[in-house]
């Protein structure tokens, strides 16, 4: 809105860049244009302020389709007042000279005009369109029809209003109809979800079956390997026992051979030692015999006194050591008698 400041008997108006101001004194136009600043006398001034910026109007209305179904159309209309002079003559945009506020509500009147026109064009189109077509293809068709209709609407053109664009946000049926229409799709989606769930469960069961088969196959493979291991360990143990027995036989044979060799060596050694001892005894005996023969030969032809002397010497060699010897006359007499008897030839 315009900014109005008051002074005694005068007022000062300062407009905005988006508002068209028209100041009349009587039937004459004193000021007219956008962004004006001027002084005026409030008692004699008639001022109109027409906005010339783009404005958006939300439109919501109901219509009936060809199959007698109620639909709600939600749209937004962007418009602007292209001819503010014409608009000021068709609608009351007059403001209070002292307060700067509109005396009436021209924008509400303009909004009602646009809303009714848009509803008229949309209802005319939907009355020849089925519900499913309106819901599936209605948004672009309604947008084009409403835009074309508003731009060529005689009342809006004569009011100086230009429609910039129309945006149709949604075309929706009644809640119960919408729910009924959603039911097949919802059921189909639920069916697809159930199918996916069942498929997932079936896949999970198949995976579990494969896992169980793999586990069973692994157990069978482990059992076969364990059997092979036991068989191999038995064969290895048998081979080891066989090798140990063979080694024991070889060791026993070698030990027996060594024992036989040692026995033969011992027997040979004993035989050699016995032969050596026999030879030594033979030689000793031979030597003793030769010595005895030599002694006999030596005493042969000796007189009795010499023989007695030799006998006494031999006897002395074989007698024990005598520390003290007491010879009585009886002993000497008996000894001499024995010696004489022994030396007397018979």
C-alpha positions in Angstrom: 0.0 0.0 0.0 1.0 3.6 -0.5 2.7 5.4 2.4 0.7 8.5 3.4 1.9 11.1 5.9 -0.3 13.9 7.1 0.3 17.6 7.6 -2.1 20.4 8.4 -4.6 20.6 5.5 -2.3 18.5 3.3 -1.2 14.9 2.9 1.9 13.4 1.3 1.7 10.2 -0.7 4.7 8.0 -1.6 3.9 5.1 -3.9 5.7 1.8 -4.6 7.3 0.5 -7.8 4.5 -2.2 -8.1 1.5 0.0 -7.6 -0.2 2.3 -10.1 -1.5 5.5 -8.6 -4.2 7.7 -10.1 -5.0 11.1 -8.4 -8.1 13.0 -9.6 -9.3 16.4 -8.5 -12.9 16.5 -9.7 -13.0 15.1 -13.2 -9.4 16.0 -14.0 -6.5 13.7 -13.5 -3.7 15.4 -11.4 -1.2 12.5 -11.1 -1.1 9.1 -12.8 1.6 6.5 -12.9 3.8 4.0 -11.0 6.0 5.1 -8.1 4.6 8.6 -7.7 5.4 11.0 -4.8 3.2 14.1 -4.4 1.3 16.3 -2.0 -2.4 16.6 -2.1 -5.5 18.0 -0.3 -7.4 15.0 1.1 -10.8 16.9 0.9 -10.6 17.3 -2.8 -8.6 14.2 -3.9 -9.8 10.9 -5.3 -7.0 8.4 -5.3 -6.9 4.9 -6.8 -4.1 2.4 -6.2 -3.9 -0.6 -8.6 -1.2 -3.2 -8.0 0.6 -4.2 -11.2 2.8 -6.9 -9.8 2.3 -10.7 -10.5 0.0 -12.3 -8.0 -0.8 -15.9 -7.3 -4.3 -17.1 -6.6 -4.9 -20.6 -5.1 -8.0 -22.2 -6.7 -9.9 -25.2 -5.3 -13.2 -26.3 -6.7 -15.2 -29.4 -7.3 -16.5 -30.7 -10.6 -18.4 -33.8 -11.9 -17.0 -36.2 -14.5 -18.9 -37.8 -17.4 -19.5 -40.9 -15.2 -21.1 -38.7 -12.4 -18.1 -38.8 -10.1 -17.1 -35.8 -8.0 -13.5 -34.7 -8.3 -11.6 -31.9 -6.6 -9.3 -29.7 -8.7 -6.5 -27.9 -6.9 -4.7 -25.3 -9.0 -2.8 -22.0 -8.8 -3.4 -19.1 -11.2 -0.7 -16.4 -11.7 -2.1 -13.1 -13.0 -1.4 -9.4 -13.1 -3.3 -6.3 -13.9 -2.0 -5.3 -17.3 -4.2 -2.3 -17.8 -4.5 -0.5 -14.4 -6.5 2.4 -15.9 -9.2 0.0 -17.2 -9.1 -2.0 -14.0 -9.6 1.2 -12.0 -12.7 2.0 -14.0 -14.2 -1.5 -13.6 -13.3 -2.2 -10.0 -13.2 0.0 -7.0 -9.5 0.5 -6.2 -10.1 3.8 -4.4 -8.1 4.3 -1.2 -8.8 6.6 1.8 -6.9 9.8 1.2 -5.9 10.1 4.8 -5.3 6.4 5.8 -4.1 4.9 2.5 -6.3 1.8 2.7 -8.8 0.5 0.2 -12.3 1.4 0.8 -13.5 -1.9 -0.8 -11.9 -5.3 -1.4 -11.1 -5.2 -5.2 -8.6 -8.0 -5.1 -11.2 -10.3 -3.5 -13.6 -9.4 -6.3 -11.0 -10.1 -8.8 -10.1 -13.4 -7.2 -13.7 -14.5 -7.2 -14.0 -13.6 -10.9 -10.9 -15.7 -11.7 -12.0 -18.6 -9.5 -15.4 -18.7 -11.1 -14.0 -18.5 -14.6 -11.4 -21.3 -14.0 -14.1 -23.5 -12.4 -16.3 -22.9 -15.4 -13.7 -24.0 -17.9 -12.5 -27.0 -15.9 -16.0 -28.2 -15.2 -16.9 -28.0 -18.8 -13.9 -30.2 -19.7 -14.4 -32.7 -16.9 -18.1 -33.1 -17.7 -17.0 -34.8 -21.0 -14.2 -36.8 -19.4 -14.4 -40.1 -17.5 -13.1 -40.4 -14.0 -10.2 -42.7 -14.8 -9.2 -40.5 -17.7 -9.4 -37.4 -15.6 -7.3 -38.9 -12.9 -4.7 -40.3 -15.3 -4.5 -37.5 -17.9 -6.5 -34.7 -16.4 -3.7 -32.5 -15.0 -2.1 -31.3 -18.3 -5.4 -31.2 -20.1 -7.1 -29.1 -17.4 -4.1 -26.8 -17.2 -4.2 -26.1 -20.9 -7.9 -25.7 -21.0 -8.0 -23.3 -18.0 -5.1 -21.3 -19.2 -6.6 -20.9 -22.7 -10.0 -20.0 -21.3 -8.8 -17.4 -18.8 -6.6 -15.7 -21.3 -9.5 -15.4 -23.6 -12.2 -14.7 -21.0 -14.1 -11.5 -21.9 -14.7 -10.3 -18.4 -11.0 -10.6 -17.5 -9.9 -8.9 -20.7 -12.4 -6.1 -20.1 -11.1 -5.7 -16.6 -7.5 -5.3 -17.8 -6.4 -8.6 -16.2 -3.7 -10.8 -17.9 -3.2 -14.4 -16.9 0.5 -15.3 -16.7 0.1 -19.0 -16.1 -1.9 -21.8 -14.5 -0.5 -24.7 -12.5 -2.8 -27.6 -11.8 -1.5 -29.3 -8.6 -3.9 -32.3 -8.3 -7.1 -33.9 -9.5 -8.6 -36.0 -6.7 -11.8 -38.0 -6.5 -14.0 -38.3 -3.4 -12.3 -40.2 -0.5 -14.4 -43.3 -0.7 -13.9 -43.4 -4.5 -10.2 -42.8 -4.2 -10.0 -45.7 -1.7 -12.0 -47.9 -4.0 -9.7 -47.0 -6.9 -6.7 -47.6 -4.8 -7.9 -51.1 -3.7 -7.0 -53.0 -6.9 -3.6 -51.4 -7.1 -3.1 -52.0 -3.4 -4.1 -55.6 -3.7 -1.9 -56.0 -6.7 1.0 -54.5 -4.8 0.2 -56.7 -1.8 0.0 -59.7 -4.1 3.4 -58.8 -5.5 4.7 -58.3 -2.0 3.3 -61.7 -1.0 4.8 -63.3 -4.1 8.1 -61.7 -3.2 7.8 -62.8 0.4 6.9 -66.4 -0.7 9.7 -66.3 -3.2 12.1 -65.1 -0.6 11.0 -67.8 1.8 11.2 -70.5 -1.0 14.7 -69.2 -1.8 15.6 -69.3 1.9 14.3 -72.9 2.1 16.2 -73.8 -1.0 19.3 -72.2 0.4 18.9 -74.1 3.7 18.4 -77.3 1.8 21.6 -76.7 -0.2 23.4 -75.8 3.0 22.1 -79.0 4.7 23.2 -81.1 1.6 26.6 -79.4 1.6 27.0 -80.2 5.3 25.9 -83.8 4.8 28.3 -84.1 1.8 31.0 -82.6 3.9 30.3 -85.1 6.7 30.4 -88.0 4.2 33.6 -86.7 2.7 35.1 -86.4 6.2 33.9 -89.9 7.0 35.5 -91.3 3.8 38.7 -89.4 4.6 38.7 -90.7 8.1 38.2 -94.2 6.8 41.1 -93.7 4.4 43.1 -92.3 7.2 42.4 -95.3 9.4 43.2 -97.7 6.6 46.4 -95.9 5.8 47.4 -95.8 9.5 46.7 -99.5 9.7 48.8 -100.1 6.6 51.5 -97.9 7.9 51.4 -99.7 11.3 51.5 -103.1 9.5 54.4 -102.0 7.4 56.2 -100.6 10.4 55.7 -103.9 12.3 56.8 -105.9 9.3 59.9 -103.7 9.0 60.5 -104.0 12.7 60.2 -107.8 12.6 62.5 -107.9 9.5 64.9 -105.7 11.4 64.7 -107.9 14.4 65.3 -111.0 12.3 68.2 -109.3 10.7 69.5 -108.2 14.1 69.0 -111.7 15.5 70.7 -113.3 12.5 73.6 -110.8 12.8 73.7 -111.5 16.6 73.7 -115.2 16.0 76.3 -114.8 13.4 78.4 -112.7 15.7 77.8 -115.3 18.5 78.8 -118.1 16.2 81.8 -116.2 15.0 82.7 -115.3 18.6 82.2 -119.0 19.6 84.3 -120.2 16.8 86.9 -117.6 17.7 86.7 -118.6 21.4 87.0 -122.3 20.5 89.9 -121.6 18.2 91.5 -119.6 20.9 90.9 -122.3 23.5 92.2 -124.9 21.1 95.3 -122.9 20.4 95.8 -122.2 24.1 95.3 -125.8 24.9 97.7 -126.8 22.1 100.1 -124.2 23.4 99.7 -125.4 27.0 100.1 -129.1 25.9 103.1 -128.2 23.9 104.5 -126.2 26.8 103.7 -129.2 29.2 105.3 -131.5 26.7 108.4 -129.3 26.5 108.5 -128.9 30.3 108.1 -132.7 30.7 110.7 -133.3 28.1 113.0 -130.8 29.8 112.4 -132.4 33.2 112.9 -135.8 31.7 116.1 -134.7 30.1 117.2 -133.0 33.3 116.4 -136.1 35.3 118.2 -138.3 32.8 121.1 -135.9 33.0 121.1 -136.1 36.8 120.9 -139.9 36.7 123.7 -140.0 34.2 125.7 -137.6 36.4 125.4 -139.8 39.6 126.0 -143.0 37.7 129.4 -144.3 38.7 129.8 -142.2 41.8 130.8 -143.8 45.1 128.4 -144.0 48.0 129.7 -141.0 49.9 129.1 -138.8 46.9 125.6 -140.1 46.5 125.0 -139.5 50.2 126.2 -136.0 49.9 124.0 -135.3 46.9 121.0 -136.8 48.8 121.7 -134.7 51.8 121.9 -131.6 49.6 118.6 -132.5 47.9 117.2 -133.1 51.3 118.4 -129.8 52.6 116.8 -128.1 49.6 113.5 -129.6 50.5 113.7 -129.1 54.3 112.1 -126.1 56.0 114.3 -123.4 57.4 115.9 -124.4 60.7 116.6 -121.7 63.2 118.5 -123.8 65.8 119.6 -127.5 65.6 120.5 -129.5 68.6 122.5 -132.7 67.9 122.8 -135.2 70.5 125.2 -138.2 70.4 122.3 -140.5 70.0 121.1 -138.7 66.9 124.5 -138.7 65.4 125.1 -142.3 66.1 121.8 -143.3 64.6 122.3 -141.2 61.6 125.7 -142.5 60.9 124.4 -146.0 61.3 121.7 -145.4 58.8 124.1 -143.8 56.4 126.5 -146.8 56.7 123.7 -149.2 56.2 122.6 -147.3 53.2 126.0 -147.2 51.7 126.7 -150.8 52.3 126.2 -152.8 49.1 123.9 -155.7 49.3 
